[in-house]
Amino acid sequence: MIVRARDVDAAIARTILSASFPEAVAEQPLRLAWTLDFVDARVRGTSTVVRLGVCISAFVLGSIVRAAGVDVRTGEPDDVARALHRWLDLPLPVLALVTGGSGYFGSMLAGELATRGHQVWLLDLEDSPDRPSSMEFVRGDIRDPHAVATAVDGVGVVFHNVAQVPLARDPALFNDVNVHGMQVLLDACCAARTSKVVHTSSSAVFGVPVRNPVDESTPPSPAESYGWAKYEAELLCARAASRGLDVSIIRPRTILGHGRLGIFSIVFDWVADGADVFVLGKGDNIYQFVHAADLADACIRAGECPGPRTYNIGAAEFGSMSEALEGLVAHAGSRSRVRSLPAAPTTLAMKATSAAKLTPFAPYHWIMYGKSLWFDITRATTELGWQPKYSTDEMFAESFDWFLANRGEHKGASEHRRPVRQGLLTAAKRAFGAGRS
């Protein structure tokens, strides 16, 4: 059973208001109502003294709110809260729900939210052994309407990160989790009158773009089932926004950062042991990444910005795929060499071995590894005041160093928080020079 802070806050608010402002309580029941909602939604998790202070201050600052154009008696609680927020120029703690909070990026985002003073709840199928005790874990399936409704009740902002990733290689599961699960969440947020939803989508919605850079006006054109599922989820977000739910979409490029494993564990493992690594063709395709910390910052900023918007998020400093791998090899001081493979036959080999379950590759990998894709991030930098801090070389260096320091340790059930099983690639690693002297 979850004991909600809102019940405690409401009781405290009623007590102090009844004792201090009996006339106001009797004459202005609507004002009391929004005050309770304000305390409930914006200051839960803070000390009792702070909650009482905000409760009293709400009356004192009524004139300020009215000056901001909000009718205290009829305005929505969020309108009142934003008016006070603008005048005070102070961040007010918000209860944030992170779906997929035990996953790689979900856990990183939750940590950054907590660092910025927000109370954080996590919704996921499995708890993570490194979850901070200050974060409340709600066990549930994103496809379960009751579990999701329970999780979003009373939450100010929902950051949606639950997804089956390309490594799952299961189109039916992509549709069930990434599309149906999205609809369940949106329905629950509409019913709960959630203030803001931020959906983490994917650059896979663009497939192989006709031209680069890709901006928010570029028409999506998915090339495989994972990308189609993420695009269909975006369409659901747009429909919910048309019905009044404030939903923003974040499309990240390929995510890196400390703790990132998944398909990258193959590259890190080979470079650590001196095996050669490969590009398709010349490896001159331009490939953009994004650090998880930069992505988390963009998501949080989008969560603070009213109104449905879509943002493409990626690094500002990046280059070709071969340059990325050469930079990693140099940083590692490895004997590995970056070598070229012919694109067409290698793609066929990846498809065949994947179909036979001999390698972990998914369609997105053989479609995109040798192709160029990078984002124009102007809208995010202009509207959100967001600036990426990490270059491709810095991301790979940090990710690789974490891999070495934590090699052999599995930090969670998420596909991106554990190394993949290499299968036939284990023999290939030996053939291509692992352990050479």
Number of C-alpha atoms within 10 A of each C-alpha: 3 9 7 12 15 18 11 13 24 18 11 18 24 17 12 15 20 15 11 12 12 12 11 14 17 11 10 13 12 15 21 23 15 21 26 22 20 23 24 26 24 23 24 23 20 14 10 14 9 14 21 18 14 19 24 17 13 23 18 11 15 19 14 16 24 15 11 16 13 18 16 22 15 11 16 14 21 16 17 24 20 16 21 20 14 12 12 10 9 9 12 18 19 20 25 25 29 27 30 26 31 29 24 27 27 24 22 19 25 29 19 17 23 18 10 13 15 23 23 25 22 25 27 21 18 18 18 17 10 10 16 13 7 11 17 15 24 21 15 20 19 28 18 13 17 13 18 24 19 15 26 26 16 22 24 23 25 26 25 23 25 26 25 21 21 22 18 15 19 15 15 12 17 23 21 17 20 27 22 20 22 26 19 19 24 25 17 21 28 17 13 16 17 20 20 24 26 26 25 23 26 22 24 27 24 19 19 18 19 12 10 14 13 19 17 16 7 13 11 18 16 20 18 17 20 29 24 23 28 27 23 17 24 26 13 17 24 20 14 19 19 12 10 13 23 25 30 25 24 22 23 26 23 17 20 28 25 19 22 25 25 19 21 18 22 20 17 25 18 22 26 21 17 24 25 22 23 18 19 22 17 16 24 16 20 18 24 25 28 25 29 24 21 22 27 20 18 24 27 20 16 27 26 12 15 13 14 21 19 21 26 23 33 30 26 19 15 19 19 19 24 24 19 22 24 18 17 25 24 14 16 19 12 16 18 26 18 17 16 14 15 11 17 11 11 14 18 12 14 19 18 14 16 18 14 10 12 15 20 24 22 21 18 20 16 19 14 16 17 22 19 21 24 24 23 18 21 17 17 22 15 10 13 19 11 20 19 20 14 23 19 26 20 19 23 27 21 19 22 29 19 16 22 13 9 12 13 10 11 13 17 17 16 20 19 23 20 21 22 18 15 17 14 14 16 14 11 14 21 16 11 16 18 21 14 11 6
